[in-house]
Amino acid sequence: MTTWFITGASRGFGREIARQALDRGDNVVATARRPEAVSPALPGYGDRLLPLALDVTDEAQARAATATAVETFGEIDVLVNNAGRGLLGAVEEASDAAVRAVYDTNVFGLLNVSRAVLPVMRRRRSGRVLNFSSLGGFSSSAGFGIYCSTKFAVEGISEAMHAELAPLGIEVTLVEPGYFRTDFLDAGSLHTEGTVIDDYAATSGAMRGAVPGLNHAQPGDPVKGATAVLTLADADAPPVRAQLGSDCLEELDRKITQLRTESEAWRHLALSTDHDDAPALV
């Protein structure tokens, strides 16, 4: 029986992953800032569901939750770093406090939980880590620059974790969803900056105006997305990155083409900076 440790499990992707894991007979440690919201959202699973309080920005609480999980189930097989928050506004519009808050959850929170759980997996030389990134983890956009920068950070951290942990029997995969019909664009998950600079009306301002119309009309189905996450957790040779959603694949293709085109156009500049005695690029 597999034991899951899921952050942000009271709603959205976290809740649906927990539900599907429980439905197939697994144990789930479902953590949330408000654990009292977990049991009503996931009724009828008895002792296989362990709701725990966890604000991922609190490292001591992450360690305590991990200890309780191990005491209850004996092990943690799959860690899902799902908890996150968004920030909508131009980079210049974003206050220091708002930027730090989104980094505290999306980056430092992920690190807090990983540091707490990884010793459990390393002792057993076994485990799976699924770090939630985003389409915004490889392609930033006006209005979401700060949020996307946190996911760029998660991508870099996770690549290194993959290299460091694979020799220890622990697989790390980045989950990169596109726009899914969760509550991520609701006010409870997405903070919109109050500062508005008119010069950004056509860029981040346009995004700010478009978001309400996108909410709960996104193309991605979170039930199917959660099923895909379970597939990744079970895979014998999981990928380092896994895109979810047709919109994510479309943006990935566009970004690869953009990078290749720009690189080729400026290749001469890159090559001009080597020492004269450097080996020639084949």
C-alpha positions in Angstrom: 0.0 0.0 0.0 1.4 3.4 -1.0 1.4 6.3 1.4 1.1 9.8 -0.1 2.0 13.1 1.6 0.1 15.9 -0.3 0.3 19.6 0.4 -2.6 21.9 -0.4 -4.9 18.9 -0.2 -8.2 20.7 0.8 -9.0 21.8 -2.7 -8.1 21.8 -6.4 -5.5 19.4 -7.7 -4.4 18.3 -4.2 -7.9 17.2 -3.2 -8.5 15.3 -6.4 -5.1 13.5 -6.2 -5.9 12.6 -2.6 -9.3 11.3 -3.6 -8.1 9.1 -6.4 -5.2 7.7 -4.3 -7.7 6.9 -1.5 -10.2 5.3 -4.0 -7.6 2.8 -5.1 -6.7 1.8 -1.5 -3.7 4.0 -0.7 -3.0 5.9 2.5 -3.0 9.7 2.2 -1.6 12.4 4.5 -3.6 15.3 3.4 -2.1 18.6 4.6 -3.6 22.0 4.5 -3.5 25.3 6.4 -7.1 24.5 7.5 -7.1 20.7 8.0 -10.7 20.9 9.3 -11.7 21.4 5.6 -10.1 18.2 4.5 -12.4 15.6 6.0 -15.6 17.1 4.7 -14.0 17.3 1.3 -12.9 13.7 1.4 -15.5 11.8 3.5 -15.7 8.1 4.1 -12.1 7.0 4.0 -11.6 6.2 7.7 -8.1 5.7 9.0 -6.4 5.7 5.6 -6.9 9.5 5.5 -4.8 11.6 7.9 -5.6 15.3 7.7 -2.8 17.4 9.2 -2.3 21.1 9.7 0.5 22.4 7.5 1.4 25.9 6.5 4.3 25.2 4.2 6.0 28.4 5.1 6.5 27.0 8.7 9.5 24.6 8.6 8.9 23.3 12.1 5.3 22.5 11.2 6.5 20.6 8.1 8.8 18.5 10.3 6.1 17.8 12.8 3.6 16.8 10.1 6.2 14.5 8.6 6.9 12.9 12.0 3.2 12.3 12.5 2.8 10.8 9.1 5.6 8.3 9.7 4.3 7.5 13.2 0.9 6.8 11.7 1.7 5.0 8.4 5.4 4.0 8.9 6.6 5.5 5.7 6.1 8.1 3.0 6.2 6.8 -0.6 5.1 9.8 -2.6 5.5 13.5 -1.8 3.3 15.9 -3.8 4.4 19.5 -3.4 1.2 21.0 -4.6 0.6 24.0 -2.3 0.9 27.3 -4.1 -0.4 30.8 -4.6 -0.6 33.2 -7.5 0.1 36.9 -8.0 -1.4 39.0 -10.8 0.2 42.3 -11.7 3.1 43.8 -13.6 6.5 43.2 -12.1 6.8 46.9 -11.3 3.4 46.9 -9.7 4.2 44.1 -7.3 5.0 45.2 -3.8 7.9 43.7 -1.8 5.5 42.1 0.6 3.4 40.5 -2.1 6.5 39.1 -3.9 7.9 37.7 -0.7 4.6 36.0 0.1 4.3 34.2 -3.2 8.0 33.1 -2.9 7.5 32.0 0.7 4.8 29.5 -0.4 5.8 28.4 -3.9 9.6 28.2 -3.4 10.6 28.3 0.3 7.5 26.3 1.3 8.4 23.5 -1.2 11.9 23.5 0.2 10.7 23.3 3.8 8.5 20.3 3.0 11.2 18.6 0.9 13.8 18.9 3.7 11.3 17.4 6.1 10.3 14.4 3.9 13.4 13.5 2.0 15.3 12.0 5.0 12.4 9.5 5.3 12.8 8.5 1.7 16.6 8.4 1.8 16.6 6.0 4.7 14.6 3.6 2.6 16.4 4.4 -0.7 13.0 4.7 -2.3 10.4 7.3 -3.1 8.7 9.6 -5.6 8.6 13.4 -5.5 6.2 15.3 -7.7 6.8 19.0 -7.6 4.0 21.1 -9.1 5.4 23.7 -11.6 3.3 25.2 -14.3 3.1 26.2 -18.0 4.5 29.3 -16.4 7.5 27.4 -15.2 9.0 27.5 -18.8 7.1 30.4 -20.3 6.5 33.7 -18.5 3.8 36.2 -19.5 2.8 39.8 -18.8 0.9 40.1 -15.6 2.2 36.8 -14.1 5.9 37.6 -14.1 6.4 37.2 -10.3 4.4 34.0 -10.2 6.1 32.5 -13.2 9.5 33.4 -11.7 8.7 31.2 -8.6 7.9 28.3 -11.0 11.1 28.9 -12.9 12.8 28.5 -9.5 10.9 25.3 -8.8 12.1 24.0 -12.2 15.8 24.7 -11.4 15.5 23.2 -7.9 13.7 20.1 -9.2 16.3 19.4 -12.0 19.0 19.4 -9.3 16.9 17.3 -7.0 16.5 14.8 -9.8 20.2 14.6 -10.4 21.0 14.3 -6.6 18.3 11.8 -5.7 18.2 9.4 -8.6 21.3 7.6 -7.4 19.5 7.1 -4.1 16.5 5.5 -5.6 14.2 8.5 -5.4 12.6 9.8 -8.6 11.7 13.5 -9.0 9.2 14.8 -11.6 8.1 18.3 -12.4 4.3 18.4 -13.1 3.6 21.3 -15.5 -0.1 21.9 -15.8 -1.6 24.4 -18.2 -4.8 26.2 -17.3 -7.1 23.8 -15.4 -10.6 24.3 -14.1 -9.6 24.5 -10.4 -10.1 27.5 -8.1 -6.5 28.8 -8.7 -7.8 32.0 -10.2 -10.2 32.6 -7.3 -9.3 35.4 -4.9 -8.3 32.8 -2.2 -5.5 31.5 -4.4 -4.6 34.4 -6.7 -3.7 37.8 -5.2 -4.2 40.7 -7.5 -2.0 43.7 -6.8 -3.9 46.9 -5.9 -1.3 49.2 -7.6 -2.1 49.9 -11.2 0.3 51.7 -13.6 -1.5 53.0 -16.7 1.5 52.4 -18.9 1.0 48.7 -18.5 -2.7 48.8 -19.6 -2.1 46.9 -22.9 0.0 44.2 -21.3 -0.4 43.2 -17.7 -3.6 45.4 -17.5 -5.1 43.4 -20.3 -4.3 40.2 -18.5 -5.8 41.5 -15.3 -9.0 42.2 -17.3 -9.1 38.8 -18.9 -8.6 36.6 -15.9 -12.2 36.8 -14.5 -13.5 35.5 -17.9 -11.0 32.6 -17.8 -11.9 31.5 -14.3 -13.7 28.1 -14.3 -13.6 28.1 -18.1 -10.1 26.7 -18.4 -9.6 23.8 -20.8 -8.0 21.4 -18.3 -10.0 18.8 -16.4 -8.6 18.4 -12.9 -10.0 14.9 -12.5 -8.1 13.8 -15.6 -5.1 15.8 -14.5 -5.1 14.0 -11.1 -5.3 10.6 -12.9 -2.2 11.7 -14.9 -0.4 12.5 -11.7 -1.1 9.0 -10.3 0.2 7.6 -13.6 3.5 9.5 -13.1 3.7 8.3 -9.5 3.4 4.7 -10.7 5.7 4.9 -13.7 8.8 2.7 -13.8 10.8 5.4 -15.5 9.0 8.8 -14.9 10.1 11.8 -16.9 11.9 14.8 -15.4 9.1 17.0 -16.8 5.5 16.1 -17.6 3.2 18.6 -19.3 -0.6 18.4 -18.6 -3.0 19.9 -21.1 -3.2 20.8 -24.8 -2.5 24.4 -24.0 0.6 23.5 -22.2 1.9 21.4 -25.1 1.1 24.2 -27.5 3.0 26.8 -25.4 5.9 24.4 -25.0 6.2 24.0 -28.8 6.0 27.8 -29.3 8.7 28.4 -26.7 11.0 25.8 -28.2 10.6 27.3 -31.6 11.2 30.8 -30.2 14.4 29.7 -28.4 15.7 27.9 -31.5 15.0 30.8 -33.8 16.6 33.4 -31.5 19.6 31.2 -30.8 20.3 30.7 -34.4 19.9 34.4 -35.2 22.4 35.3 -32.5 24.7 32.3 -32.7 27.5 34.4 -34.1 27.5 36.6 -31.0 27.7 33.6 -28.7 30.6 32.1 -30.6 32.5 35.4 -30.7 33.1 35.4 -26.9 35.3 32.3 -26.7 39.1 32.6 -26.2 41.0 32.3 -29.5 42.5 29.0 -28.3 39.2 27.4 -27.3 38.3 24.2 -29.2 36.0 25.0 -32.2 32.4 24.1 -31.8 31.6 21.1 -34.1 
